[in-house]
Amino acid sequence: MSLAAHLVVALVALLHVWFLVLEMFLWTRSSGRRAFGLTKEFAEQSKVLAANQGLYNGFLAAGLFWGLWLGDGGRAVTLFFLGCVLVAGVFGGLTATRKVLWIQGLPALLAIALVLLA
């Protein structure tokens, strides 16, 4: 893969690590509530669901880091996990808020394009 592909895949992975932190550890704190536009009451009621979602984001990040670690032999792994991120971004954009499409889906789509072009 090209340097640009590596960098964008790493950025997508790091974004998902950040999502894990927000959803698993900061969900009920002011920074987490502000990031997702939540009331304190709703954040408390939904913190277990958010932690579960954060864990899944961690798995996506781990898969992307694994693909990068494998180097050129990890292209299929990287594309698989980028595809998962893209599907999650599109689904979130359609069901939660359009912002998810731009924050999660667009970087994944860019990374897929760069990996395929490399």
Backbone as CSV, one residue per row, in Angstrom:
resi,resn,N_x,N_y,N_z,CA_x,CA_y,CA_z,C_x,C_y,C_z
1,MET,0.843,-1.185,0.000,0.000,0.000,0.000,0.882,1.239,0.000
2,SER,0.350,2.310,-0.516,1.084,3.566,-0.555,1.115,4.210,0.831
3,LEU,1.979,5.170,0.984,2.066,5.904,2.250,0.743,6.602,2.546
4,ALA,0.128,7.192,1.523,-1.155,7.871,1.721,-2.217,6.888,2.214
5,ALA,-2.260,5.698,1.633,-3.224,4.678,2.067,-2.960,4.287,3.514
6,HIS,-1.701,4.049,3.848,-1.354,3.702,5.230,-1.806,4.798,6.203
7,LEU,-1.546,6.031,5.853,-1.882,7.144,6.742,-3.392,7.282,6.937
8,VAL,-4.149,7.149,5.876,-5.603,7.291,6.002,-6.202,6.097,6.751
9,VAL,-5.692,4.901,6.503,-6.166,3.726,7.258,-5.834,3.911,8.743
10,ALA,-4.638,4.384,9.047,-4.258,4.629,10.444,-5.157,5.692,11.063
11,LEU,-5.499,6.728,10.313,-6.400,7.765,10.817,-7.777,7.178,11.133
12,VAL,-8.297,6.343,10.248,-9.594,5.704,10.493,-9.517,4.835,11.753
13,ALA,-8.426,4.098,11.906,-8.256,3.259,13.101,-8.201,4.118,14.362
14,LEU,-7.450,5.206,14.315,-7.345,6.095,15.473,-8.682,6.755,15.806
15,LEU,-9.452,7.101,14.777,-10.797,7.629,15.023,-11.633,6.625,15.809
16,HIS,-11.501,5.336,15.456,-12.299,4.325,16.143,-11.803,4.057,17.557
17,VAL,-10.530,4.258,17.796,-10.039,4.210,19.176,-10.670,5.357,19.963
18,TRP,-10.725,6.536,19.352,-11.343,7.687,20.011,-12.832,7.439,20.266
19,PHE,-13.539,6.828,19.292,-14.946,6.495,19.512,-15.093,5.534,20.687
20,LEU,-14.183,4.559,20.784,-14.193,3.628,21.917,-14.082,4.400,23.222
21,VAL,-13.142,5.318,23.303,-12.941,6.098,24.532,-14.190,6.915,24.853
22,LEU,-14.722,7.593,23.853,-15.930,8.399,24.073,-17.095,7.550,24.571
23,GLU,-17.308,6.407,23.941,-18.487,5.610,24.247,-18.320,4.745,25.486
24,MET,-17.119,4.294,25.768,-16.923,3.416,26.921,-16.569,4.157,28.205
25,PHE,-15.864,5.263,28.085,-15.322,5.913,29.283,-15.811,7.340,29.507
26,LEU,-16.219,8.040,28.458,-16.607,9.444,28.595,-18.090,9.693,28.353
27,TRP,-18.856,8.661,28.100,-20.255,8.785,27.716,-21.063,9.646,28.681
28,THR,-20.874,9.442,29.978,-21.678,10.171,30.970,-20.992,11.455,31.452
29,ARG,-19.791,11.696,31.025,-19.092,12.934,31.406,-19.492,14.050,30.444
30,SER,-19.198,15.264,30.835,-19.624,16.406,30.016,-19.039,16.353,28.608
31,SER,-17.798,15.915,28.448,-17.193,15.857,27.116,-17.896,14.831,26.237
32,GLY,-18.249,13.687,26.783,-18.962,12.666,26.020,-20.377,13.101,25.689
33,ARG,-21.056,13.693,26.671,-22.423,14.160,26.417,-22.437,15.265,25.373
34,ARG,-21.443,16.144,25.425,-21.354,17.229,24.451,-21.085,16.677,23.044
35,ALA,-20.206,15.681,22.941,-19.868,15.106,21.629,-21.085,14.494,20.949
36,PHE,-21.983,13.930,21.736,-23.148,13.252,21.168,-24.460,14.011,21.385
37,GLY,-24.387,15.176,22.031,-25.592,15.971,22.265,-26.580,15.294,23.195
38,LEU,-26.084,14.728,24.301,-26.924,13.952,25.210,-27.243,14.731,26.480
39,THR,-28.411,14.453,27.023,-28.712,14.953,28.358,-28.041,14.031,29.376
40,LYS,-27.854,14.527,30.573,-27.241,13.713,31.620,-28.085,12.466,31.902
41,GLU,-29.385,12.641,31.926,-30.292,11.528,32.214,-30.205,10.444,31.135
42,PHE,-30.248,10.870,29.871,-30.176,9.885,28.789,-28.830,9.177,28.778
43,ALA,-27.757,9.906,29.028,-26.424,9.298,29.057,-26.357,8.227,30.140
44,GLU,-26.904,8.509,31.287,-26.905,7.516,32.378,-27.730,6.293,32.001
45,GLN,-28.880,6.501,31.387,-29.750,5.397,31.013,-29.165,4.523,29.911
46,SER,-28.336,5.104,29.050,-27.849,4.377,27.883,-26.366,4.003,27.956
47,LYS,-25.737,4.186,29.112,-24.290,3.982,29.187,-23.861,2.544,28.904
48,VAL,-24.655,1.560,29.249,-24.293,0.168,28.961,-24.344,-0.095,27.452
49,LEU,-25.358,0.428,26.794,-25.447,0.278,25.336,-24.288,0.995,24.645
50,ALA,-23.954,2.177,25.132,-22.843,2.936,24.542,-21.522,2.197,24.726
51,ALA,-21.321,1.602,25.895,-20.087,0.853,26.134,-19.983,-0.335,25.179
52,ASN,-21.099,-0.985,24.918,-21.112,-2.091,23.973,-20.740,-1.595,22.580
53,GLN,-21.296,-0.481,22.184,-20.982,0.108,20.886,-19.515,0.514,20.820
54,GLY,-18.990,1.050,21.908,-17.579,1.413,21.960,-16.676,0.209,21.784
55,LEU,-17.057,-0.906,22.380,-16.275,-2.126,22.240,-16.201,-2.556,20.775
56,TYR,-17.328,-2.471,20.064,-17.323,-2.807,18.635,-16.410,-1.882,17.846
57,ASN,-16.407,-0.606,18.200,-15.493,0.324,17.534,-14.041,-0.053,17.811
58,GLY,-13.781,-0.551,18.995,-12.436,-1.028,19.311,-12.033,-2.214,18.451
59,PHE,-12.976,-3.108,18.178,-12.682,-4.247,17.306,-12.377,-3.780,15.881
60,LEU,-13.107,-2.767,15.422,-12.823,-2.223,14.085,-11.416,-1.633,14.041
61,ALA,-11.056,-0.884,15.065,-9.706,-0.307,15.129,-8.650,-1.411,15.165
62,ALA,-8.883,-2.431,15.969,-7.920,-3.535,16.069,-7.746,-4.224,14.718
63,GLY,-8.832,-4.433,14.000,-8.747,-5.062,12.688,-7.962,-4.217,11.698
64,LEU,-8.156,-2.907,11.752,-7.413,-2.017,10.853,-5.931,-1.993,11.206
65,PHE,-5.620,-1.939,12.495,-4.208,-1.982,12.907,-3.576,-3.317,12.528
66,TRP,-4.326,-4.390,12.637,-3.840,-5.716,12.245,-3.502,-5.727,10.761
67,GLY,-4.421,-5.212,9.940,-4.171,-5.151,8.509,-2.931,-4.334,8.178
68,LEU,-2.742,-3.205,8.865,-1.536,-2.397,8.655,-0.289,-3.153,9.085
69,TRP,-0.370,-3.849,10.200,0.773,-4.598,10.722,1.194,-5.706,9.757
70,LEU,0.227,-6.294,9.070,0.533,-7.361,8.111,1.201,-6.831,6.844
71,GLY,1.163,-5.525,6.646,1.787,-4.935,5.463,1.003,-5.264,4.207
72,ASP,1.730,-5.478,3.107,1.062,-5.762,1.837,0.213,-7.033,1.897
73,GLY,0.585,-7.971,2.747,-0.185,-9.194,2.910,-1.493,-8.979,3.652
74,GLY,-1.678,-7.809,4.236,-2.892,-7.513,4.984,-3.914,-6.696,4.223
75,ARG,-3.723,-6.593,2.936,-4.638,-5.774,2.126,-6.089,-6.257,2.249
76,ALA,-6.319,-7.554,2.159,-7.683,-8.083,2.254,-8.282,-7.819,3.636
77,VAL,-7.473,-8.000,4.668,-7.930,-7.733,6.038,-8.303,-6.262,6.178
78,THR,-7.431,-5.396,5.680,-7.673,-3.959,5.761,-8.951,-3.587,5.016
79,LEU,-9.129,-4.112,3.819,-10.329,-3.807,3.046,-11.594,-4.338,3.719
80,PHE,-11.502,-5.509,4.329,-12.659,-6.051,5.042,-13.090,-5.115,6.168
81,PHE,-12.127,-4.714,7.004,-12.484,-3.860,8.139,-12.894,-2.462,7.693
82,LEU,-12.280,-1.940,6.636,-12.726,-0.652,6.095,-14.155,-0.764,5.561
83,GLY,-14.479,-1.896,4.947,-15.848,-2.128,4.487,-16.831,-2.135,5.644
84,CYS,-16.436,-2.759,6.751,-17.285,-2.767,7.947,-17.498,-1.347,8.465
85,VAL,-16.433,-0.561,8.486,-16.531,0.831,8.938,-17.451,1.619,8.009
86,LEU,-17.299,1.416,6.709,-18.144,2.126,5.750,-19.617,1.775,5.944
87,VAL,-19.920,0.498,6.095,-21.310,0.081,6.321,-21.845,0.701,7.614
88,ALA,-21.038,0.693,8.671,-21.458,1.302,9.936,-21.694,2.798,9.763
89,GLY,-20.836,3.457,8.993,-20.999,4.887,8.757,-22.258,5.213,7.969
90,VAL,-22.529,4.427,6.946,-23.744,4.639,6.151,-24.978,4.357,7.003
91,PHE,-24.961,3.268,7.738,-26.102,2.923,8.592,-26.332,4.008,9.644
92,GLY,-25.252,4.440,10.295,-25.382,5.505,11.289,-25.863,6.806,10.679
93,GLY,-25.407,7.095,9.459,-25.854,8.301,8.781,-27.328,8.271,8.431
94,LEU,-27.838,7.086,8.158,-29.258,6.942,7.815,-30.155,6.842,9.037
95,THR,-29.644,6.263,10.133,-30.507,5.988,11.282,-30.275,6.903,12.486
96,ALA,-29.087,7.447,12.623,-28.796,8.270,13.809,-28.719,9.742,13.420
97,THR,-27.619,10.120,12.812,-27.424,11.496,12.372,-26.521,11.501,11.148
98,ARG,-26.775,12.401,10.236,-25.990,12.463,9.005,-24.512,12.719,9.287
99,LYS,-24.227,13.301,10.432,-22.845,13.577,10.827,-22.004,12.298,10.846
100,VAL,-22.604,11.182,11.199,-21.894,9.897,11.238,-21.380,9.527,9.850
101,LEU,-22.167,9.812,8.844,-21.755,9.513,7.473,-20.461,10.243,7.124
102,TRP,-20.339,11.486,7.532,-19.152,12.282,7.205,-17.963,11.948,8.092
103,ILE,-18.209,11.674,9.367,-17.111,11.425,10.309,-16.592,9.999,10.210
104,GLN,-17.467,9.049,9.958,-17.074,7.642,9.909,-17.045,7.092,8.488
105,GLY,-18.076,7.358,7.717,-18.191,6.764,6.391,-17.246,7.346,5.359
106,LEU,-17.145,8.661,5.301,-16.309,9.291,4.285,-14.823,8.942,4.431
107,PRO,-14.250,9.000,5.648,-12.845,8.577,5.768,-12.625,7.116,5.360
108,ALA,-13.587,6.252,5.690,-13.463,4.838,5.297,-13.498,4.702,3.779
109,LEU,-14.383,5.437,3.133,-14.473,5.385,1.677,-13.179,5.887,1.028
110,LEU,-12.640,6.961,1.556,-11.370,7.479,1.055,-10.250,6.447,1.235
111,ALA,-10.211,5.818,2.399,-9.185,4.803,2.671,-9.333,3.606,1.712
112,ILE,-10.565,3.173,1.485,-10.793,2.065,0.544,-10.261,2.434,-0.836
113,ALA,-10.576,3.630,-1.290,-10.114,4.069,-2.613,-8.590,4.071,-2.675
114,LEU,-7.957,4.589,-1.635,-6.484,4.644,-1.640,-5.871,3.253,-1.590
115,VAL,-6.457,2.341,-0.813,-5.934,0.974,-0.742,-6.083,0.288,-2.102
116,LEU,-7.216,0.474,-2.742,-7.454,-0.163,-4.037,-6.557,0.415,-5.135
117,LEU,-6.226,1.680,-5.021,-5.372,2.320,-6.024,-3.885,2.013,-5.812
118,ALA,-3.552,1.571,-4.610,-2.132,1.331,-4.291,-1.618,0.058,-4.927
